[in-house]
């Protein structure tokens, strides 16, 4: 069952949307303002967010922009009043996926939500298998393979390799790797990133002709083929 977060301060509108969605087997959690919406997002993994533009504490477009700084994937639908159609452009620029003008027929909202959720499922399915050259990573089963042979990696090595596979042919700095894999600020006094990259290299390159992770002196590392 998909869980939807609805951020709307007008009780009547919120109740109308909530009732309709629950009748269609969605689970809905409602927030009356931006602050409580953000608190809810910390503790619940939603499948979709519906944000009204006019909220008591923050503009829904700004809220959308803030959410997108840490969550780029969850579909966001904006609701806006008819006299604020300029919000459409701002909303989409802020990272919303779709927008609907109030008043709307419930069936229209439902159709848009279903379309966004279908798109999300397709994206999620496509992205869990990552491939580069003869490397393959399944982020659901946590299986890594090179040339069809399974490679045994630790959790951090797996996350590090996933980071490279999500950014092939791009130079990743040690700072970026530290932040993404270890969630820490890089301390230039240590070389643990280099140590981990070497662990990973040993596991995915030893016994194979092609090198995949290359050092870019003074900059970081890049996943690319020699060919
Ligand atoms: Ca409102």
Boltz pocket constraint, residues with backbone or C-beta under 6 A from the ligand:
constraints:
  - pocket:
      binder: B
      contacts: [[A, 8], [A, 9], [A, 10], [A, 52], [A, 53], [A, 54], [A, 55]]
      max_distance: 6.0
